Amino acid sequence: MRSSPTPTVLALENPVVASLITSHARISDLPSLCLTTKSLSAAATRRLYYSLVLTNPSSAFLACETVANTPHVAAHVRGLVLGRGAPPVWRALQRALESLPHLEALALDARGVQLSWVFPCTPSFHLRDLRLGIPWDAQVAAFVRTQPSLRALWVLELAANYSPRANSEPQSRTSTGASGTGEAQEAAQTDATELDTDTDTMMDLPLLATVECPLRIAHAFVCSPLTHLQVLGEATAAASAIGQAASDDARLRHLILRLARARATLRSLSLHDVSEARTGDTIALVAQHCPQLRYLGTLPLPSGPRTAVHDALIRFEALVALEFELSTWVPLPSGALQRTLVTELHMFCPSLRNVSLWISSRRFVWRYDAEVDVWGGQVDQRGISGWKSV
């Protein structure tokens, strides 16, 4: 006569109990739990495949193959992080991406490797978070357009042959003679015309709030309700550095104008690779078109006269955090000089409560204590920019 299951065995067959056990188990123990009871196996499999972080090429290949060939396993996957790999890994990834109906977060880190072909044309998933350490090209852009649920996007590099449409590339204009009101009005009208001609490159991503990307593609996201935007610079050959700088100045100007014409949700704007000579003009332009910002960085603070910076800071309405680069100063500013600098900035922008100074890859954070009217500073051991902190 068969004996009845013990209370322990009955408890393990309870899906609620099984989920509770696997939720407290170490990740390394989950494969073993998959070989036990049916309920424990299901719960362990669900947790094991919920978020896949695949940095080893061999395990990445096996995991992608399993997901591609096992639909009930693929249904558990919500997050996928993949590092560098060989061609077999990328082909397995392509098959896996066609089989993940509930994927919400995807991160690929393979700098310089053209991988846009791995993305499905009509994906069944709806991403919330996308981090791309692969070159951005037209195919990647087409894939991103299929993700209306996207809330955060990171793009670290552009493909060597990537270029936005010709009519969306602003041309830099330099003055060759006297300037006057007529020229300023003509330039403003030209700006407006150029802004209206590049709507075909815009992306309809109604939930997108956080973006980090190179300057050349930043304009594509300004119609989304952005709250945080970090604009990266691009490496440029020395031979074309001057022409590239002029082109980047024009792109940055047009980006800021577009941000003003987009939604008034932007709280944080981080701009990289702006020249020290352009810092004052850039802050003034941002203050004119985005006075609601709470954070602005990471610009090089001039070591010489800073009147243009001071005049621009006065125009901000709610700025609480500034971040500046001081690594080119000679000599590098000591703690006492840093305190003097942040006090100086505070005089022209009384709403400031946090000023970060980058000096030789070290981030010095100064915070204002309103009760005693004193700025206190310390080194940020993490060395992470504060553009997402407001």
Buried (B, 14 or more C-beta within 10 A) or exposed (E): EEEEEEEEEEBBBEEEBBBEBBEEBEEEEBEEBBEEBEBBBBBBBBBBBEBBBBEEBEEBBBBBBBBBEBEEBBBBBBBBBBBBBEEEBBBBBBBBBBBBEEBBBBBBBBEEBBBBEBBBEEBEBBBBBBBBBBBBBEBBBEBBEBBEBBBBBBBBBBBEEBEBEEEBBBEEBEEEEEEEEEEEEEEEEEBEEBBEEBEEBBBEBEEBBBBBBBBBBBBBBBBBBBBBBBBBEEEBEEEEEEEBBBBBBBBBBBBBBBBBEBEEEBBBBBBBBBEBEBBBBBBBBBBEBBBEBBBBBBBBBBEEEBEBBBBBBEBBEEBBBBBBBBEEBEEEBEEEBBBEBBBEBBEBBEBBBBBBBBBEEEBBBBBBEEEEEEBEBEEBEEEEBBBBBB
